[in-house]
Amino acid sequence: MATGAIEALIDEGHGAFERGDADASRRAFAAALAESESGELFEGFARALYLAGDYRGSIEAHERGFAAYKDEGDPLSAARTARILPWLHLNVYGAFAVAAGG
């Protein structure tokens, strides 16, 4: 898939997210991830999964996004992607130790 097509899917995914259409956002980011992997794609997918209420999937995608951003040399985006992980672990699973970094 050409870079332009992936960019179109990213735009579609963000637009659907902003409209509150979790399924369309998830499908757009999943289609892009089927062609390429990046921190941006994992982060968008993670946000769509969160919006859909798939918290386990969102955690996994946020973790993959964090790792991808680190590999891409983008520490600011890695930190942004990681910041929700303690909140999810605490508020969804009550995992205080995990949320505290333990």
N, C-alpha and C positions, 0 to 999 in steps of 0.2 A: 504494500500500500504506500502510496506517495506521501511525502511529508505534508502536503496540502490537504490530503484526505484526513490524516490524523489530526491536523489542526482544526479541520471542520468538525470532527467528532468531539474534540475538546470544547470547542465553542458550543456545540449542541448540548454536551453534558453540563456545562456551566449554566447555559440558558435554562435547561430543564430543572436544574437544581434551584435556580433563582425563582422559578415558577412553582416550586414545591412538587415537581413531578419526579419522584424518586425513581420510579421504574425506567423512565426515559433517560434519566441521567445515568443510572447504573448501566443500562444497555449501551449507551454511547461510550462510556469509559471502558466497559468490558470489550467492546469491539476494537477500540484503540489499543488496549492491552494485548489483544490477540495478535496484533501486528508488531508491537514494540513495547518495551518496558522502560519507564522513567519515573522519577519521583513525582513529577507533575501528574502523570496518569494514575499512579497508585493513590496519591492524595485525593484526586477528584473522585476516584472509585470509592475510597474510604468514606468520603463525605456523603456520597449517594447512598451507600449502605447504611450509614448512620441515620440518614433521613428516612430510609425504609424500615428502620427498627432492627436491622441485622447488626447488632452490636458486636457479636463475636467476629463476624466478617469484617466489620469496620476496624476493629482492633488489629486484626491480621493485616489488612491493607495499609493501615497507618504504620505498622511496624515495617512492612516492605517498602513503603514510601520513605520512611526515615533512612533505612539502609541504602536505598537508591540515591537519595539526595547526598548522603555521606560519600558514596562512591563517585558521584558526579562533582564532588568538591564544593557543595553548596550548604555550608553549615547553618545559615540562617533559615533556609527552607526546611532543613532537617529538624531544627529546633521547633519550628512552627508546627510541623507534622507530628512531632513527638509530644507536644504540650497537652494534647487531649488524652493521651494514654492513661496517665494516673487518674484523671477524672472518670474515664470510662470504667477502669478497674474498680474504683471506689464506689461509684454511684450505681453501676449495673450489677456488679458482683459482690460488693461489700468487702472487697479485698484490700483492707487497710495496709497490710504489709507490702503488697505489690505497689499500691499507690504511693507509699512512702519510699519506694526504692529498695525495699528489703527482699 
